[in-house]
């Protein structure tokens, strides 16, 4: 195990902290958080009575789970994950259930608690819920790269084609069989050596039109620039599949930008075990997925949540 970056401060109650933080072995900016088993067990046992459908129907119950997790792990844990995701030096973390459960309902509860320590979740139109669960298998007939296992899922941000803000993104691995490859790929904007060439291009801050495919269940037509200044400094909004260039010049700019990110030395592949999740700041990280090796028995299930900071 890597040496800790530092121990978190003591909880407000004076009790010792119930977690540690480390540099992630696959990415120098991502923080790996490890929660004590006893604290996780206490949380999982207490929330067993919370039905997942209750979470889907009653938004305040999601914050009840967040409160329960903070009681078991400490308010310092809640403060730490907010600090990490908002800190441009890091902007992301991983944390998991430490193999204490393989129940999908427990994964939903844990992921919901983590997300709602950051803030409220967005509505996910693809699933009609506040989260989406989706399978990646050997064959798929979808109209985007999300579930197509053998294609490179190119670098992008989330929420490009909806009007509500998407501050943070959470992805959790539920199950995996016969999967070789398919690693998550992350690029922090400050590690992208070609960034400034595109930021300073006259199209870098020009509005582009975004439209979603039918599977996303979103009819919005949204215009937004690729680069903009926000609360966290230089920020980005981009996905190659849904941006609609108006002419050849715009198409060439977008194609060159996407190729530059894919080839960047700052793009790192990060492994995510079953039962572990990653949270990223959606303004200064782009993310994607490496292709899988072909296998007719391939199966992976993921959960996605997106939201805003409280």
C-alpha positions in Angstrom: 0.0 0.0 0.0 1.3 3.5 -0.8 2.4 5.8 1.9 -0.3 8.1 3.1 -0.4 11.7 1.8 -1.5 12.7 5.3 -3.9 11.7 8.0 -7.1 13.7 8.0 -7.8 16.0 11.0 -9.6 14.5 14.0 -13.4 14.4 13.8 -15.4 17.1 15.6 -16.3 14.6 18.3 -12.6 14.2 19.2 -12.7 10.6 18.0 -9.7 9.4 15.8 -10.3 9.6 12.1 -11.9 6.5 10.5 -10.1 6.7 7.2 -6.8 7.3 5.5 -5.8 9.0 2.2 -3.1 7.8 -0.2 -1.9 8.8 -3.6 -3.6 6.5 -6.1 -1.1 4.1 -7.7 -2.4 4.7 -11.2 -2.8 8.5 -11.2 -0.6 11.1 -9.3 -3.5 13.5 -8.8 -6.3 11.1 -7.8 -6.6 10.4 -4.0 -7.3 6.9 -2.8 -9.4 6.9 0.4 -9.6 3.8 2.6 -12.3 3.7 5.2 -11.9 1.5 8.3 -13.8 -1.8 8.0 -15.7 -1.3 11.3 -17.0 2.1 10.1 -18.2 0.6 6.8 -19.8 -2.3 8.5 -21.7 0.0 10.9 -22.9 2.1 7.9 -24.0 -0.9 5.8 -25.8 -2.5 8.8 -27.7 0.6 9.7 -28.9 1.3 6.1 -30.0 -2.2 5.3 -33.5 -1.2 6.2 -33.5 1.6 3.5 -35.1 0.2 0.4 -33.5 1.3 -2.9 -36.9 2.1 -4.3 -37.4 4.5 -1.3 -34.2 6.3 -2.4 -35.5 6.5 -6.0 -38.8 8.0 -4.9 -37.8 10.2 -2.0 -34.9 12.6 -2.5 -34.4 13.6 1.1 -33.7 9.9 2.0 -30.5 10.2 -0.1 -29.2 12.8 2.3 -30.3 10.6 5.2 -27.8 8.0 3.9 -25.1 10.7 3.6 -25.8 11.7 7.2 -25.5 8.1 8.3 -22.2 7.6 6.5 -20.8 10.8 8.1 -21.8 9.6 11.6 -19.9 6.3 11.1 -16.9 7.7 9.3 -16.8 11.2 10.6 -17.7 14.7 9.5 -14.0 15.1 8.7 -14.6 12.5 5.9 -17.4 14.6 4.4 -15.2 17.7 4.6 -12.2 15.8 3.1 -14.0 14.5 0.0 -15.5 18.0 -0.7 -12.0 19.5 -0.3 -10.4 16.9 -2.7 -13.0 17.3 -5.5 -12.9 21.1 -5.4 -9.1 21.3 -5.1 -7.7 21.7 -8.6 -4.4 20.0 -7.6 -6.4 16.8 -7.2 -10.1 17.0 -8.2 -10.9 13.3 -7.8 -10.8 10.3 -5.4 -11.6 6.7 -5.2 -13.2 4.8 -2.3 -14.9 1.5 -1.9 -16.7 -1.0 0.3 -13.5 -3.0 0.9 -15.0 -6.3 -0.1 -17.4 -6.3 2.8 -20.4 -6.8 0.5 -21.2 -7.7 -3.1 -24.9 -6.8 -2.9 -25.9 -4.4 -5.6 -28.3 -2.6 -3.3 -25.5 -2.0 -0.9 -23.5 -0.5 -3.7 -26.4 1.9 -4.6 -26.7 2.9 -0.9 -22.9 3.5 -0.5 -22.6 5.4 -3.8 -25.7 7.5 -3.0 -24.2 8.4 0.4 -20.9 9.4 -1.1 -22.6 11.5 -3.8 -24.9 13.3 -1.4 -22.0 14.2 0.9 -21.1 16.4 -2.1 -24.5 17.6 -3.0 -27.8 16.8 -4.8 -27.8 14.4 -7.7 -29.0 15.3 -11.2 -31.9 13.5 -12.9 -30.5 10.9 -15.3 -32.8 11.0 -18.3 -31.3 7.8 -19.7 -32.6 5.8 -16.8 -35.4 8.1 -15.6 -33.8 8.1 -12.1 -31.1 9.9 -10.1 -28.6 7.2 -11.1 -28.1 4.9 -14.0 -27.0 1.3 -14.1 -25.8 -0.1 -17.4 -24.2 -3.3 -18.7 -21.3 -3.5 -21.1 -21.4 -6.8 -23.0 -20.0 -8.6 -26.1 -22.8 -7.3 -28.3 -24.8 -4.0 -28.1 -27.1 -2.1 -30.5 -27.0 1.3 -28.6 -26.5 4.6 -30.4 -23.5 5.8 -28.3 -20.1 4.4 -27.3 -21.2 4.1 -23.6 -22.1 0.4 -23.9 -20.0 -0.6 -26.9 -17.2 -2.7 -25.4 -14.7 -2.8 -28.3 -14.6 0.8 -29.2 -12.4 3.5 -27.6 -14.8 5.6 -25.5 -13.2 8.9 -26.3 -12.4 11.6 -23.8 -15.3 13.8 -22.8 -17.1 15.6 -20.0 -20.6 14.8 -18.8 -23.7 17.0 -19.0 -22.8 18.6 -22.3 -26.3 18.3 -23.8 -28.4 19.2 -20.7 -29.2 22.6 -19.3 -28.6 21.8 -15.6 -25.1 22.0 -14.2 -23.0 18.9 -13.8 -20.3 19.7 -11.1 -19.3 16.2 -10.2 -19.4 12.7 -11.7 -19.5 9.4 -9.8 -18.9 6.0 -11.4 -19.0 2.7 -9.4 -18.2 -0.8 -10.6 -20.9 -3.3 -9.7 -19.8 -6.5 -11.4 -17.3 -7.8 -13.9 -16.6 -11.1 -15.6 -14.2 -12.0 -18.4 -13.1 -8.4 -18.8 -9.6 -7.7 -20.0 -9.0 -4.0 -20.8 -11.7 -1.4 -20.5 -9.7 0.7 -18.0 -11.0 4.1 -17.1 -9.0 6.9 -18.7 -8.6 10.3 -17.0 -7.0 13.6 -18.2 -6.7 16.6 -15.9 -6.8 19.7 -18.1 -3.6 21.1 -16.5 -1.7 17.9 -17.6 -2.7 18.2 -21.2 0.3 19.6 -23.0 -1.7 20.7 -26.1 -4.4 22.5 -24.2 -3.4 26.1 -24.7 -3.3 25.8 -28.5 -7.0 25.0 -28.4 -7.9 27.5 -25.6 -6.3 30.3 -27.6 -7.9 29.3 -30.9 -10.7 31.6 -32.0 -13.1 28.7 -31.8 -12.0 27.7 -28.3 -14.5 30.0 -26.6 -17.1 30.1 -29.4 -20.5 28.4 -28.8 -21.1 24.9 -30.2 -24.4 23.2 -30.6 -25.0 19.9 -28.7 -27.8 17.4 -29.4 -28.2 14.0 -27.7 -29.2 10.7 -29.5 -32.5 9.1 -28.9 -31.2 6.7 -26.1 -30.5 9.7 -23.8 -34.2 10.7 -23.7 -33.2 14.4 -23.9 -34.6 16.7 -26.5 -32.7 19.8 -25.4 -30.5 21.7 -27.9 -27.8 23.3 -25.9 -25.1 25.8 -27.1 -22.0 26.2 -25.0 -18.3 26.9 -25.6 -15.6 24.2 -25.3 -13.5 26.3 -22.8 -14.7 28.8 -20.2 -13.7 30.3 -16.9 -15.7 29.2 -13.9 -15.5 28.7 -10.1 -12.6 26.3 -10.5 -10.6 28.2 -13.2 -10.3 27.1 -16.7 -13.1 24.6 -17.4 -14.2 22.5 -20.4 -17.4 21.0 -21.9 -17.0 18.6 -24.7 -18.1 15.2 -26.1 -17.3 14.3 -29.7 -20.4 12.2 -30.3 -23.0 14.9 -29.6 -21.4 18.2 -30.6 -22.7 19.5 -34.0 -20.2 21.4 -36.1 -21.7 23.9 -38.5 -19.0 23.8 -41.1 -15.7 22.2 -42.0 -13.6 24.6 -40.0 -15.4 23.7 -36.8 -15.3 20.0 -37.6 -11.5 20.2 -38.1 -11.0 22.1 -34.8 -13.0 19.5 -32.9 -11.3 16.5 -34.5 -7.9 18.0 -33.8 -8.8 18.7 -30.2 -10.2 15.2 -29.5 -7.1 13.6 -31.1 -4.8 15.8 -29.0 -6.5 14.6 -25.8 -6.4 11.0 -26.8 -2.6 11.2 -27.5 -1.7 13.3 -24.4 0.9 11.9 -22.1 -1.3 13.2 -19.3 -4.1 10.7 -20.1 -3.8 7.9 -17.5 -5.5 4.5 -17.3 -7.0 3.8 -13.8 -8.2 0.4 -12.6 -11.3 0.3 -10.6 -12.1 -2.9 -8.6 -15.6 -4.2 -8.1 -17.2 -2.4 -5.2 -15.1 0.8 -5.7 -16.1 4.1 -7.1 -14.4 7.2 -8.5 -15.6 10.8 -8.2 -14.2 13.5 -10.5 -14.7 17.3 -10.8 -16.5 17.5 -14.2 -15.1 21.0 -15.0 -11.3 20.2 -15.2 -11.3 16.5 -15.9 -12.2 14.7 -19.1 -12.7 10.9 -18.9 -13.1 7.9 -21.2 -12.6 4.2 -21.4 -10.1 1.9 -23.1 -11.4 -0.8 -25.4 -11.9 -4.3 -24.0 -10.4 -7.4 -25.5 -13.0 -9.4 -27.4 -14.7 -12.1 -25.4 -18.2 -13.4 -26.0 -18.6 -13.9 -22.2 -17.6 -10.3 -21.4 -19.9 -8.6 -18.8 -19.4 -5.4 -16.8 -22.0 -3.5 -14.8 -21.5 0.1 -13.7 -23.5 2.8 -11.9 -23.3 6.5 -12.7 -24.4 9.4 -10.7 -23.9 13.1 -11.5 -24.8 16.1 -9.5 -24.0 19.6 -8.2 -22.2 20.8 -5.1 -24.3 21.7 -2.1 
